[in-house]
């Protein structure tokens, strides 16, 4: 993960783009790129994998740039969120369904 973030940082620094990368602008860019990703599925479930990969890469680059900009470790927050979700979406209640955790009924 560190190698990827450093390569992104070098790319941006070489072009003097850090001046445009406020947390607000990066968050906007993530939302814009997410819209472009969704556009690939707008009218049906068929999609061009290359276009999807391109948009997904843009989202990941902006997200990693934002994590560095605000001083957080991307790997650490991802692992923490997975830990949290493992508790929230325990296997017993969530396996094989798409219900939100608030819809689970504990039958013990």
C-alpha positions in Angstrom: 0.0 0.0 0.0 2.9 2.4 0.9 4.4 1.9 -2.6 1.2 2.8 -4.3 0.6 5.9 -2.2 4.2 7.1 -2.8 3.8 6.6 -6.6 0.6 8.6 -6.5 2.3 11.3 -4.4 5.2 11.5 -6.8 2.9 11.7 -9.8 1.0 14.6 -8.2 4.1 16.4 -7.0 5.8 16.2 -10.4 2.8 18.1 -11.8 2.4 20.5 -8.8 -1.2 19.2 -8.4 -1.1 19.0 -4.6 -2.4 22.6 -4.5 -5.7 21.4 -5.9 -6.0 18.4 -3.6 -7.8 19.8 -0.6 -9.8 17.2 1.3 -13.0 18.8 0.0 -11.8 18.6 -3.6 -10.7 15.0 -3.2 -14.1 14.0 -1.7 -15.8 15.7 -4.7 -13.6 13.9 -7.1 -14.4 10.6 -5.5 -18.1 11.3 -5.9 -17.6 12.4 -9.5 -15.6 9.3 -10.4 -18.2 7.1 -8.6 -20.8 8.6 -10.9 -18.7 7.9 -13.9 -18.3 4.3 -12.7 -22.1 4.0 -12.2 -22.6 5.3 -15.7 -21.2 2.1 -17.1 -24.2 0.3 -15.7 -26.8 3.0 -16.4 -29.1 1.1 -18.8 -28.3 -2.5 -18.2 -26.0 -4.9 -16.3 -23.7 -5.3 -19.3 -20.5 -3.3 -19.0 -17.1 -2.7 -20.6 -14.7 -4.1 -18.1 -11.8 -1.9 -19.3 -13.9 1.2 -18.7 -15.1 0.0 -15.3 -11.5 -0.8 -14.3 -10.4 2.7 -15.4 -13.1 4.5 -13.3 -12.4 2.2 -10.3 -8.7 3.0 -10.5 -9.6 6.8 -10.4 -11.7 6.3 -7.3 -9.0 4.3 -5.5 -6.3 6.9 -6.4 -8.4 9.8 -5.1 -9.3 7.8 -2.0 -5.7 7.0 -1.2 -4.7 10.6 -1.9 -7.4 11.8 0.5 -6.2 9.3 3.2 -2.7 10.6 2.9 -3.8 14.3 2.8 -5.8 13.9 6.1 -3.0 11.8 7.8 -4.7 8.4 8.0 -3.3 5.0 7.2 -5.6 3.5 4.5 -4.7 -0.1 5.4 -5.4 0.5 9.1 -8.8 2.0 8.5 -9.8 -0.7 6.0 -8.8 -3.4 8.5 -10.6 -1.6 11.3 -13.8 -1.3 9.2 -13.7 -5.0 8.3 -13.3 -5.9 12.0 -16.3 -3.7 12.8 -18.4 -5.2 10.0 -17.5 -8.7 11.1 -19.3 -7.9 14.3 -22.2 -6.0 12.8 -22.8 -8.6 10.1 -22.1 -11.8 11.9 -22.2 -15.0 9.9 -25.2 -16.4 11.6 -27.4 -13.5 10.8 -26.0 -12.3 7.5 -24.9 -15.4 5.5 -26.8 -15.6 2.2 -28.9 -12.5 2.6 -28.5 -8.8 1.9 -30.4 -7.4 4.8 -29.0 -4.4 6.7 -27.8 -5.3 10.2 -30.6 -3.2 11.7 -33.1 -5.7 10.2 -31.6 -8.8 11.9 -33.8 -10.4 14.4 -31.9 -12.3 17.1 -33.8 -15.6 17.7 -31.8 -16.8 20.7 
